[in-house]
């Protein structure tokens, strides 16, 4: 068996290859280009990993940093980086001194109504996920968690530092299913390492969330009831209260950058490697 045949065989038992793949391998053998080989490996071997990750689609709610049902009330120089919305309520107070940058304020308009509908759909989807670990009755602080779905039958508490380790997978998801409330102690933090992204962290909260002063949270919070932010608390993500109010106090809330879908990411890597190979031959 020649080299191209061996390579074809090594990939055949992983997944069906595209129709053009055998020809590409033959050309690869003829040109003996390491970069073309790299492109093929990326496109074929990354694809199963890409398909295994299903990104959360917030649809029109994705642009909202803060989205409340009844009211959004602010004290102090809060900065909202993204859209601010209220629906079906209409009241948002003390903006200024609060400011909205890179976004728009939507008060009980068609846009905020659709965003609330889309957010509720995501909440229900997260609530129905099969969990990978039951952490009921345990504190989130002083833990390092890998990607998965984490379940709390009632209250979840963060005291100290929670580390989320993606294992160098930029598409790794961390979902938290919380039966009732989510709370934190003063100065608690969520820290992301090894490629973990705030855009891939979701907190599905059965009732309300209270984040105490100077705390730092990563991810999108979808609370069934209300959200209360302590003085100086920061969220790299989104605050969405489906049936209640959001209370802010000198906070920073920033919509995280979008993460490319895994299939697109794999295709980009393959295309880059192919382009480099072609340029090198020239």
PAVEXVO-372311 format. One record per residue (C-alpha): y, x, z; residue in three letters. Coordinates in Angstrom, 2 decimals. Each point is the difference from the previous one (the first is absolute). Last residue first. Example, Ala and Ser with C-alpha at 12.3 -4.5 7.8 and 13.67 -1.06 7.14 Angstrom:
// residues 2
<<-1.06,13.67,7.14>,Ser>
<<-3.44,-1.37,0.66>,Ala>
***
This chain:
// residues 282
<<29.88,4.67,-6.21>,Unk>
<<-3.29,-0.01,1.89>,Unk>
<<1.93,0.03,3.31>,Unk>
<<2.06,-3.00,-1.01>,Unk>
<<-3.12,-1.98,-0.77>,Unk>
<<-1.57,0.94,3.34>,Unk>
<<3.16,-0.84,1.93>,Unk>
<<0.16,-3.40,-1.65>,Unk>
<<-3.64,-0.66,0.79>,Unk>
<<0.51,0.91,3.68>,Unk>
<<3.02,-2.27,0.24>,Unk>
<<-1.84,-2.86,-1.69>,Unk>
<<-2.89,0.32,2.44>,Unk>
<<2.26,0.03,3.04>,Unk>
<<1.97,-2.98,-1.31>,Unk>
<<-3.20,-1.93,-0.71>,Unk>
<<-1.15,0.55,3.58>,Unk>
<<3.33,-1.20,1.39>,Unk>
<<-0.04,-3.04,-2.26>,Unk>
<<-3.46,-0.92,1.26>,Unk>
<<1.07,0.54,3.60>,Unk>
<<3.11,-2.22,-0.23>,Unk>
<<3.16,2.04,0.41>,Unk>
<<1.40,-0.17,3.56>,Unk>
<<3.33,-1.77,0.44>,Unk>
<<2.67,1.71,2.07>,Unk>
<<0.34,-1.33,3.54>,Unk>
<<2.48,-2.81,0.75>,Unk>
<<2.25,1.32,2.75>,Unk>
<<0.91,-1.56,3.35>,Unk>
<<2.42,1.92,2.22>,Unk>
<<0.95,-1.69,3.27>,Unk>
<<3.15,-0.51,2.04>,Unk>
<<-1.37,-3.17,1.60>,Unk>
<<-1.95,-2.48,-2.15>,Unk>
<<-1.48,-3.40,0.82>,Unk>
<<-2.24,-1.67,-2.60>,Unk>
<<-0.60,-3.72,0.32>,Unk>
<<-3.08,-2.15,-0.49>,Unk>
<<-2.64,-1.43,-2.28>,Unk>
<<-0.91,2.74,-2.49>,Unk>
<<1.71,2.94,1.68>,Unk>
<<0.03,2.94,-2.42>,Unk>
<<1.18,3.48,1.00>,Unk>
<<-0.59,2.65,-2.65>,Unk>
<<-0.85,3.70,-0.24>,Unk>
<<1.34,3.13,1.63>,Unk>
<<1.06,-1.78,3.16>,Unk>
<<2.39,1.48,2.54>,Unk>
<<0.86,-1.00,3.57>,Unk>
<<3.55,0.83,1.12>,Unk>
<<0.32,-2.86,2.44>,Unk>
<<-3.13,-2.13,0.16>,Unk>
<<-1.20,-2.07,-2.95>,Unk>
<<-1.26,-3.55,0.52>,Unk>
<<-2.24,-1.70,-2.59>,Unk>
<<-0.93,-3.69,0.09>,Unk>
<<-2.93,-2.24,-1.03>,Unk>
<<-2.82,0.61,-2.45>,Unk>
<<0.85,3.69,-0.19>,Unk>
<<-0.38,2.00,-3.20>,Unk>
<<0.95,3.60,0.83>,Unk>
<<0.03,2.44,-2.91>,Unk>
<<-0.58,3.65,0.82>,Unk>
<<1.12,2.81,2.25>,Unk>
<<1.47,-0.60,3.45>,Unk>
<<2.35,2.25,1.94>,Unk>
<<1.06,-0.99,3.53>,Unk>
<<3.46,0.83,1.33>,Unk>
<<0.21,-3.19,2.05>,Unk>
<<-2.92,-2.40,0.14>,Unk>
<<-1.79,-1.64,-2.93>,Unk>
<<-0.86,-3.60,0.77>,Unk>
<<-2.31,-1.78,-2.46>,Unk>
<<-0.92,-3.68,-0.08>,Unk>
<<-2.93,-2.38,-0.65>,Unk>
<<-3.16,0.90,-1.94>,Unk>
<<1.31,3.36,-1.23>,Unk>
<<-1.23,1.41,-3.31>,Unk>
<<1.19,3.63,0.03>,Unk>
<<-0.34,1.76,-3.34>,Unk>
<<0.09,3.72,-0.88>,Unk>
<<-0.24,1.00,-3.68>,Unk>
<<3.73,0.17,-0.77>,Unk>
<<0.44,2.22,3.07>,Unk>
<<-2.07,2.63,-1.81>,Unk>
<<-2.75,2.26,1.36>,Unk>
<<-0.26,3.25,-1.95>,Unk>
<<-1.53,2.23,2.64>,Unk>
<<2.10,-1.34,2.90>,Unk>
<<1.94,-3.11,1.02>,Unk>
<<1.43,-0.35,3.52>,Unk>
<<0.48,-3.34,1.76>,Unk>
<<2.31,0.43,2.96>,Unk>
<<0.74,-1.23,3.51>,Unk>
<<3.44,0.68,1.43>,Unk>
<<0.04,-2.89,2.47>,Unk>
<<-3.35,-1.80,0.20>,Unk>
<<-1.30,-2.05,-2.89>,Unk>
<<-1.10,-3.55,-0.63>,Unk>
<<-2.08,-2.02,-2.44>,Unk>
<<-0.84,-3.56,1.00>,Unk>
<<-2.81,-2.48,-0.81>,Unk>
<<-3.20,0.57,-1.94>,Unk>
<<0.91,3.32,-1.59>,Unk>
<<-1.56,1.07,-3.29>,Unk>
<<1.17,3.54,-0.82>,Unk>
<<-0.40,1.37,-3.52>,Unk>
<<0.11,3.71,-0.88>,Unk>
<<-0.46,0.65,-3.71>,Unk>
<<-0.63,3.34,-1.73>,Unk>
<<1.71,0.24,-3.39>,Unk>
<<1.45,3.49,0.52>,Unk>
<<-3.48,1.31,0.93>,Unk>
<<0.50,3.37,1.70>,Unk>
<<-2.15,-1.05,2.98>,Unk>
<<2.30,-2.96,0.64>,Unk>
<<0.54,0.84,3.69>,Unk>
<<1.95,-2.57,2.03>,Unk>
<<1.24,1.37,3.31>,Unk>
<<1.00,-2.33,2.85>,Unk>
<<2.39,1.55,2.51>,Unk>
<<1.06,-1.28,3.43>,Unk>
<<-0.84,-3.50,1.18>,Unk>
<<-0.78,-2.45,-2.79>,Unk>
<<-1.38,-3.35,1.17>,Unk>
<<-2.11,-2.57,-1.85>,Unk>
<<-0.46,-3.47,1.49>,Unk>
<<-2.81,-2.46,-0.84>,Unk>
<<-3.24,0.55,-1.90>,Unk>
<<1.19,3.37,-1.31>,Unk>
<<-1.52,1.18,-3.28>,Unk>
<<0.44,3.17,-2.03>,Unk>
<<-0.58,0.05,-3.77>,Unk>
<<-0.58,3.48,-1.37>,Unk>
<<1.44,3.37,-0.90>,Unk>
<<-0.34,2.67,2.71>,Unk>
<<1.42,-0.36,3.49>,Unk>
<<1.33,2.65,2.38>,Unk>
<<0.59,-1.38,3.48>,Unk>
<<2.29,0.85,2.90>,Unk>
<<1.56,-3.49,-0.06>,Unk>
<<-1.73,-2.99,-1.55>,Unk>
<<-0.99,-1.34,3.41>,Unk>
<<-3.39,-1.66,0.34>,Unk>
<<-0.79,-3.61,0.97>,Unk>
<<-1.27,-0.89,-3.47>,Unk>
<<-0.49,3.08,-2.16>,Unk>
<<-2.65,-1.51,-2.28>,Unk>
<<-0.69,2.26,-3.00>,Unk>
<<-0.69,-0.58,-3.70>,Unk>
<<1.51,-3.47,-0.16>,Unk>
<<-0.92,-2.56,-2.63>,Unk>
<<3.25,-1.28,-1.46>,Unk>
<<0.97,-3.65,0.51>,Unk>
<<3.25,0.66,1.88>,Unk>
<<1.09,2.45,-2.69>,Unk>
<<-0.29,-2.66,-2.70>,Unk>
<<1.80,-2.58,2.12>,Unk>
<<2.91,2.36,0.63>,Unk>
<<0.12,0.92,-3.70>,Unk>
<<0.31,-3.66,-0.98>,Unk>
<<2.70,-0.52,2.65>,Unk>
<<1.99,2.90,-1.48>,Unk>
<<-0.13,-1.56,-3.47>,Unk>
<<1.28,-3.34,1.31>,Unk>
<<2.75,1.74,1.98>,Unk>
<<1.04,1.96,-3.09>,Unk>
<<0.11,-3.21,-2.03>,Unk>
<<2.36,-1.60,2.52>,Unk>
<<2.12,3.16,0.18>,Unk>
<<0.47,0.00,-3.79>,Unk>
<<0.64,-3.73,-0.32>,Unk>
<<2.77,0.09,2.58>,Unk>
<<-0.12,-0.49,3.74>,Unk>
<<2.26,2.97,0.73>,Unk>
<<-0.63,2.99,-2.28>,Unk>
<<1.93,3.19,0.86>,Unk>
<<-0.36,2.70,-2.66>,Unk>
<<-1.41,3.51,-0.11>,Unk>
<<0.60,3.71,-0.34>,Unk>
<<2.03,-0.12,3.22>,Unk>
<<0.40,-2.83,2.51>,Unk>
<<2.33,0.61,2.93>,Unk>
<<0.21,-1.16,3.61>,Unk>
<<3.48,-0.01,1.46>,Unk>
<<0.26,-2.01,-2.18>,Unk>
<<-2.27,-1.95,-0.43>,Unk>
<<0.20,-1.55,3.45>,Unk>
<<-2.09,-3.13,-0.57>,Unk>
<<-2.55,-1.25,-2.52>,Unk>
<<-0.42,-3.77,-0.09>,Unk>
<<-1.46,-1.98,-2.89>,Unk>
<<-3.46,-1.07,1.12>,Unk>
<<-2.70,-0.79,-2.56>,Unk>
<<0.10,2.91,-0.62>,Unk>
<<2.04,3.07,1.03>,Unk>
<<0.14,3.22,-2.00>,Unk>
<<1.27,3.56,0.17>,Unk>
<<-0.82,2.22,-2.97>,Unk>
<<-0.47,3.75,0.23>,Unk>
<<1.32,2.73,2.28>,Unk>
<<1.11,-1.94,3.06>,Unk>
<<2.33,2.01,2.24>,Unk>
<<0.77,-1.36,3.47>,Unk>
<<3.39,0.99,1.41>,Unk>
<<0.05,-2.25,3.08>,Unk>
<<-1.55,-3.37,0.81>,Unk>
<<-1.85,-2.08,-2.60>,Unk>
<<-1.50,-3.47,-0.30>,Unk>
<<-2.23,-1.05,-2.88>,Unk>
<<-0.73,-3.71,0.14>,Unk>
<<-2.68,-2.64,-0.67>,Unk>
<<-2.65,1.51,-2.28>,Unk>
<<0.86,3.68,-0.05>,Unk>
<<-0.27,2.67,-2.69>,Unk>
<<1.15,3.56,0.68>,Unk>
<<-0.70,3.00,-2.26>,Unk>
<<-0.53,-2.28,-2.97>,Unk>
<<-0.82,1.49,-3.42>,Unk>
<<-3.75,-0.60,0.29>,Unk>
<<0.38,-3.72,0.76>,Unk>
<<0.07,-0.82,-3.73>,Unk>
<<-3.62,1.10,-0.44>,Unk>
<<-1.39,1.35,3.27>,Unk>
<<-2.99,1.37,-1.88>,Unk>
<<-2.27,1.92,2.36>,Unk>
<<-1.81,2.80,-1.82>,Unk>
<<-3.76,-0.16,-0.54>,Unk>
<<-1.64,3.40,0.46>,Unk>
<<-3.60,0.25,-1.22>,Unk>
<<1.13,-0.08,-3.64>,Unk>
<<1.90,3.25,0.47>,Unk>
<<-2.93,1.76,1.62>,Unk>
<<-2.24,-1.06,-2.90>,Unk>
<<2.68,1.22,-2.49>,Unk>
<<0.49,3.43,1.54>,Unk>
<<-3.25,1.36,-1.43>,Unk>
<<0.59,-1.10,-3.58>,Unk>
<<3.68,0.67,-0.62>,Unk>
<<0.27,3.01,2.29>,Unk>
<<-3.15,1.65,-1.33>,Unk>
<<1.16,-0.52,-3.56>,Unk>
<<3.42,1.48,0.67>,Unk>
<<-1.52,3.01,1.77>,Unk>
<<-2.27,0.66,-2.94>,Unk>
<<3.03,-0.11,-2.26>,Unk>
<<1.70,2.50,2.29>,Unk>
<<-2.96,2.36,-0.08>,Unk>
<<0.16,0.11,-3.81>,Unk>
<<-3.20,1.17,-1.65>,Unk>
<<1.22,-1.20,-3.41>,Unk>
<<-3.44,-0.84,-1.36>,Unk>
<<-1.35,-1.19,3.34>,Unk>
<<3.01,-2.25,0.48>,Unk>
<<-0.39,-1.39,-3.47>,Unk>
<<-3.56,-0.97,0.88>,Unk>
<<1.21,-1.41,3.34>,Unk>
<<2.63,-2.09,-1.78>,Unk>
<<-2.64,-1.35,-2.38>,Unk>
<<-2.18,-1.03,2.94>,Unk>
<<3.01,-1.63,1.75>,Unk>
<<1.30,-2.18,-2.84>,Unk>
<<-2.20,-2.97,0.85>,Unk>
<<1.19,-0.04,3.60>,Unk>
<<-2.51,1.18,2.59>,Unk>
<<-2.22,-2.35,2.00>,Unk>
<<0.09,1.06,3.64>,Unk>
<<-1.42,2.67,2.29>,Unk>
<<-3.41,0.60,-1.63>,Unk>
<<1.61,0.86,-3.32>,Unk>
<<2.34,2.61,1.50>,Unk>
<<-2.54,2.80,0.46>,Unk>
<<-1.73,-0.95,-3.25>,Unk>
<<3.14,0.48,-2.07>,Unk>
<<0.61,3.38,1.63>,Unk>
<<-3.55,1.09,-0.77>,Unk>
<<0.32,-1.17,-3.60>,Unk>
<<3.24,1.96,-0.44>,Unk>
<<-1.64,3.15,1.38>,Unk>
<<-3.06,-0.10,-2.24>,Unk>
<<-3.36,-1.45,1.05>,Unk>
***
